[in-house]
Amino acid sequence: MSTEFPCSRDLGTARAKLGHARHHIGELHSLIDLFFNHPDHRPKMRADLDAKSGFHVLRINSMPDFDPLIENISLVMGDVLHDLRSALDHVAWQLACYFANGQPVGPTKIYFPICDPKPGRTHKTVSFLSPTDWRYLHEFQPCKGLNGRPDSWSGDYIHQLSQLQELSNQDKHRRLSIVLLTPNQFSTIPTRRSLPPWIVRTGDSFEFRPEHISDIDPEAEEHDFSHADLCTELGAEVGRIKAPGWNSIPSIDDVGEVTPRLACDGPRPLFATLERLADYVQLILDSFCG
């Protein structure tokens, strides 16, 4: 992909929009951390022994009211998506003004085009951009795929601009962005009665003994997440633990709590999604010389 791009565009407003989007992402981090730092805002679990397998099944048996949090997150997420789309539209406006040597014809119809044609359809042509500019921006489009750019996205592949368009259109025209809570981290009451062989108490402290790391640990836990549910809801299974320290206790009512992970529609991890989109907008802006 060619990286030669004219240097006389003023991207100050586009960068301001991107900066505002990143500010909102930081606001989301603070909002979520503050909420889940309060113990009353974390779902509680009970454990029931499955006598056949010897595992205790961890299920959510108490849920806080997440509706206000989810609505607030959806609204802030919509602000992030709007700022990212606006940043790209400001780029398109600068390019269109440069091509027109002033205000372009039909100024209300200037936008950042996204070329993602269905099989058998033709690629977009854009009359308000110079052919050179559009050829350059076309290299960043979904129709070009990765195009040699690294992408650490671990889910089912979707191009950043397609993903931004999908989420933004959904937020603007149909509904608030869907936010899901998926079980991610949990903590329980102690599962063992003694220390593992490689940890030794010495007075008021503990000492790590690496030479015993391979010793048999009679109270080692076993975990099984193959039956875990994807959503955090009342009755959902979080996981299974075989804990010798719990012996054969049939049930433990207040066994621990869950710290959910936030995900957007898909489900796709919320912060990984938003930061990936912001980084791609940053990449497009940084490709300019100015």
C-alpha positions as CSV (number, residue, x, y, z in Angstrom):
1,M,0.0,0.0,0.0
2,S,1.4,3.4,-0.9
3,T,1.9,5.8,2.0
4,E,2.4,8.9,0.0
5,F,-0.4,11.4,0.9
6,P,-0.6,15.1,0.3
7,C,0.3,17.1,3.4
8,S,-1.9,20.2,3.2
9,R,-5.0,18.9,5.1
10,D,-6.0,20.4,8.4
11,L,-7.0,17.4,10.6
12,G,-7.2,19.3,13.8
13,T,-11.0,18.8,14.2
14,A,-10.7,15.1,13.3
15,R,-8.0,14.6,15.9
16,A,-10.2,16.4,18.4
17,K,-13.1,14.1,17.7
18,L,-10.8,11.0,18.1
19,G,-9.4,12.4,21.4
20,H,-13.0,12.9,22.6
21,A,-13.8,9.3,21.7
22,R,-10.8,8.1,23.7
23,H,-11.9,10.3,26.6
24,H,-15.2,8.5,26.6
25,I,-13.5,5.1,26.6
26,G,-11.6,6.2,29.7
27,E,-14.9,7.4,31.2
28,L,-16.3,3.9,30.6
29,H,-13.4,2.3,32.4
30,S,-13.9,4.5,35.4
31,L,-17.7,4.0,35.4
32,I,-17.4,0.2,35.3
33,D,-14.6,0.0,37.9
34,L,-16.4,2.2,40.3
35,F,-19.6,0.1,40.0
36,F,-18.0,-3.3,40.5
37,N,-15.6,-2.1,43.2
38,H,-18.7,-2.1,45.5
39,P,-19.3,-5.6,46.8
40,D,-23.1,-5.1,46.6
41,H,-22.8,-4.7,42.9
42,R,-21.3,-8.2,42.2
43,P,-23.4,-11.2,41.6
44,K,-23.2,-13.9,44.3
45,M,-22.9,-17.6,43.8
46,R,-23.9,-20.8,45.5
47,A,-22.2,-24.2,45.0
48,D,-24.0,-27.5,44.7
49,L,-22.2,-30.8,44.7
50,D,-22.7,-33.1,41.7
51,A,-22.1,-36.4,43.5
52,K,-21.4,-38.3,40.3
53,S,-18.5,-36.1,39.2
54,G,-17.4,-34.8,42.6
55,F,-17.5,-31.2,41.3
56,H,-19.3,-28.4,43.0
57,V,-21.4,-26.5,40.4
58,L,-21.1,-22.7,40.8
59,R,-24.3,-20.9,39.9
60,I,-25.4,-17.3,40.3
61,N,-28.1,-17.1,43.0
62,S,-28.2,-13.3,43.6
63,M,-28.1,-10.5,41.1
64,P,-27.9,-6.7,41.6
65,D,-29.9,-4.4,39.4
66,F,-27.7,-3.9,36.3
67,D,-30.2,-2.0,34.2
68,P,-29.1,1.6,35.1
69,L,-25.4,0.6,34.5
70,I,-26.1,-1.0,31.2
71,E,-28.2,2.0,29.9
72,N,-25.4,4.4,31.0
73,I,-22.7,2.3,29.3
74,S,-24.8,2.0,26.1
75,L,-25.2,5.8,26.0
76,V,-21.5,6.5,26.5
77,M,-20.6,3.8,24.0
78,G,-22.9,5.6,21.5
79,D,-20.9,8.8,22.1
80,V,-17.7,6.9,21.4
81,L,-19.0,5.5,18.1
82,H,-20.4,9.0,17.1
83,D,-17.1,10.6,17.7
84,L,-15.2,8.0,15.7
85,R,-17.5,8.3,12.7
86,S,-17.4,12.1,13.0
87,A,-13.6,12.0,13.0
88,L,-13.6,10.2,9.7
89,D,-16.3,12.5,8.2
90,H,-14.1,15.5,9.1
91,V,-11.3,13.8,7.1
92,A,-13.6,13.4,4.2
93,W,-14.6,17.1,4.5
94,Q,-11.0,18.2,4.4
95,L,-10.3,16.1,1.3
96,A,-13.5,17.3,-0.4
97,C,-12.6,21.0,0.2
98,Y,-9.1,20.4,-1.1
99,F,-10.5,18.8,-4.2
100,A,-13.0,21.6,-4.8
101,N,-10.5,24.3,-3.9
102,G,-13.1,25.7,-1.5
103,Q,-16.5,24.5,-0.4
104,P,-17.6,21.4,-2.3
105,V,-20.9,21.2,-4.2
106,G,-23.5,19.5,-2.0
107,P,-21.8,20.1,1.3
108,T,-24.4,18.2,3.3
109,K,-23.7,15.0,1.3
110,I,-20.0,14.8,2.2
111,Y,-19.1,11.8,4.3
112,F,-16.4,9.3,4.8
113,P,-17.3,6.5,2.4
114,I,-17.0,2.8,3.4
115,C,-16.6,0.4,0.5
116,D,-17.7,-3.1,1.5
117,P,-19.6,-4.4,-1.6
118,K,-21.4,-7.7,-1.6
119,P,-20.2,-10.4,-3.9
120,G,-20.8,-9.5,-7.5
121,R,-21.3,-5.8,-6.7
122,T,-19.0,-3.0,-7.9
123,H,-16.8,-0.9,-5.6
124,K,-17.8,2.6,-4.6
125,T,-16.9,5.6,-6.7
126,V,-16.7,8.9,-4.9
127,S,-17.3,12.1,-6.9
128,F,-16.4,14.6,-4.2
129,L,-12.9,13.2,-3.7
130,S,-10.0,13.4,-6.1
131,P,-9.3,10.1,-7.8
132,T,-5.8,10.1,-6.2
133,D,-7.3,10.7,-2.7
134,W,-9.9,8.0,-3.2
135,R,-7.4,5.4,-4.4
136,Y,-5.4,6.1,-1.3
137,L,-8.3,5.8,1.1
138,H,-9.6,2.8,-0.8
139,E,-6.6,0.9,0.6
140,F,-8.0,1.2,4.1
141,Q,-11.5,-0.1,3.1
142,P,-13.2,-3.4,4.1
143,C,-13.0,-4.6,0.5
144,K,-9.2,-4.7,0.9
145,G,-9.3,-6.8,4.1
146,L,-6.2,-6.7,6.3
147,N,-4.1,-5.4,3.4
148,G,-0.9,-6.3,5.1
149,R,-1.8,-4.5,8.4
150,P,-1.4,-6.4,11.7
151,D,-4.6,-7.0,13.7
152,S,-4.6,-8.7,17.0
153,W,-8.4,-9.2,17.0
154,S,-9.1,-12.7,18.3
155,G,-12.8,-13.1,17.5
156,D,-14.5,-13.8,14.2
157,Y,-12.8,-11.4,11.8
158,I,-14.7,-8.2,10.9
159,H,-13.0,-5.2,9.3
160,Q,-12.8,-2.2,11.6
161,L,-14.7,0.1,9.3
162,S,-17.5,-2.5,8.8
163,Q,-17.7,-3.0,12.6
164,L,-17.8,0.8,13.2
165,Q,-20.5,1.2,10.6
166,E,-22.6,-1.7,12.0
167,L,-22.4,-0.5,15.6
168,S,-22.9,3.2,14.8
169,N,-25.9,2.6,12.5
170,Q,-27.5,0.3,15.1
171,D,-27.0,3.0,17.8
172,K,-28.3,5.9,15.7
173,H,-31.3,4.3,14.0
174,R,-32.5,1.2,15.8
175,R,-31.6,0.8,19.5
176,L,-29.1,1.6,22.1
177,S,-25.9,-0.4,21.8
178,I,-26.4,-3.8,23.3
179,V,-24.2,-4.4,26.3
180,L,-23.9,-7.9,27.8
181,L,-22.4,-9.1,31.0
182,T,-20.4,-12.3,30.7
183,P,-18.9,-14.2,33.6
184,N,-15.2,-13.4,33.6
185,Q,-13.7,-13.5,37.0
186,F,-14.9,-15.0,40.2
187,S,-13.7,-15.5,43.7
188,T,-14.7,-18.1,46.3
189,I,-14.3,-19.0,49.9
190,P,-11.1,-21.0,50.6
191,T,-11.1,-24.3,48.7
192,R,-8.3,-25.9,50.7
193,R,-7.4,-26.6,54.3
194,S,-3.6,-26.6,53.9
195,L,-0.9,-24.8,51.9
196,P,0.4,-26.4,48.7
197,P,3.8,-28.3,49.1
198,W,5.8,-25.4,47.6
199,I,4.5,-22.8,50.0
200,V,5.8,-23.0,53.6
201,R,4.8,-20.9,56.6
202,T,7.8,-19.4,58.4
203,G,6.7,-17.5,61.4
204,D,4.4,-14.7,60.3
205,S,5.3,-15.0,56.6
206,F,5.4,-17.5,53.8
207,E,8.3,-18.9,51.8
208,F,8.2,-20.2,48.3
209,R,10.1,-23.6,47.8
210,P,10.5,-24.1,44.1
211,E,12.1,-27.5,44.6
212,H,8.7,-28.8,45.7
213,I,6.8,-27.4,42.7
214,S,6.4,-30.9,41.2
215,D,5.3,-32.6,44.5
216,I,1.9,-34.1,44.6
217,D,-0.7,-31.6,46.0
218,P,-3.5,-33.6,47.6
219,E,-5.7,-30.6,47.8
220,A,-5.3,-29.3,44.3
221,E,-8.4,-27.8,42.7
222,E,-9.8,-29.0,39.4
223,H,-11.8,-26.6,37.2
224,D,-14.3,-27.3,34.5
225,F,-15.8,-24.4,32.4
226,S,-17.2,-26.6,29.6
227,H,-20.8,-26.1,30.9
228,A,-20.4,-22.4,31.8
229,D,-23.1,-20.0,30.5
230,L,-22.2,-17.0,28.4
231,C,-24.5,-14.5,30.1
232,T,-24.5,-13.3,33.7
233,E,-28.0,-13.9,34.9
234,L,-29.8,-15.6,37.8
235,G,-29.2,-19.3,37.7
236,A,-26.4,-19.2,35.2
237,E,-23.6,-21.6,35.7
238,V,-20.2,-19.9,36.2
239,G,-18.0,-23.0,36.4
240,R,-17.3,-26.2,38.3
241,I,-14.7,-26.8,41.0
242,K,-13.5,-30.1,42.5
243,A,-12.2,-28.8,45.9
244,P,-11.0,-31.4,48.4
245,G,-11.2,-28.8,51.1
246,W,-15.0,-28.6,50.6
247,N,-15.2,-32.4,51.1
248,S,-18.7,-33.6,50.2
249,I,-20.7,-30.7,51.4
250,P,-23.9,-30.9,49.5
251,S,-24.4,-27.1,49.0
252,I,-22.7,-23.8,50.1
253,D,-25.1,-20.8,49.8
254,D,-22.6,-17.9,49.9
255,V,-19.6,-19.5,48.2
256,G,-18.3,-16.4,46.3
257,E,-19.0,-13.7,43.8
258,V,-18.6,-12.9,40.2
259,T,-17.0,-9.8,38.4
260,P,-18.6,-9.8,35.0
261,R,-16.9,-8.7,31.8
262,L,-18.8,-6.2,29.6
263,A,-19.4,-7.2,26.0
264,C,-21.2,-5.5,23.1
265,D,-23.5,-7.3,20.6
266,G,-22.0,-10.4,19.2
267,P,-20.8,-10.9,22.0
268,R,-17.6,-9.0,21.4
269,P,-15.5,-7.7,24.3
270,L,-16.5,-4.1,24.9
271,F,-13.1,-2.4,25.5
272,A,-11.2,-4.5,22.9
273,T,-13.8,-3.5,20.3
274,L,-13.8,0.2,21.1
275,E,-10.0,0.5,21.3
276,R,-9.6,-1.5,18.1
277,L,-11.9,1.0,16.3
278,A,-10.2,4.0,17.8
279,D,-6.8,2.7,16.9
280,Y,-7.9,2.2,13.3
281,V,-9.2,5.7,13.0
282,Q,-5.9,6.8,14.5
283,L,-4.1,4.9,11.8
284,I,-6.0,6.6,9.0
285,L,-5.4,10.0,10.6
286,D,-1.7,9.3,11.1
287,S,-1.3,8.3,7.5
288,F,-1.6,12.0,6.6
289,C,1.6,14.0,6.7
290,G,0.0,16.9,8.5
